Amino acid sequence: MVTGDEKCVTYDSIVRKRSSSNRGELAQMVAKSGLTAKKFLLCIWWNWKGIIYYELLPYDQTLNSDLYCPQLDHLKPAIDKKWPEFPKRRSVVFH
């Protein structure tokens, strides 16, 4: 059995620069990033053995049948590649 779900996740790549100061001087203040973290839509499929396949979509992109069907087409080869011991089938069987 394979389970799938979608979740909005944030991605924040903070790179801090070193600053130096002389003895007795205050260090430079660095402003923290605001609430503008990048968001992605994580589409993920897994089973009891672990993650099988995932895709990251832009946050403003809506998951619809035009995106979902190709993801399912990518899921079957990912299952075959990760676990070739599973019985071979001609297609994925949905419940």
HELIX and SHEET records of a PDB file:
HELIX    1   1 SER A   65  LYS A   82  1                                  18    
SHEET    1   A 3 THR A   3  TYR A  11  0                                        
SHEET    2   A 3 LYS A  38  ASN A  47 -1                                        
SHEET    3   A 3 GLY A  50  PRO A  58 -1                                        
END                                                                             
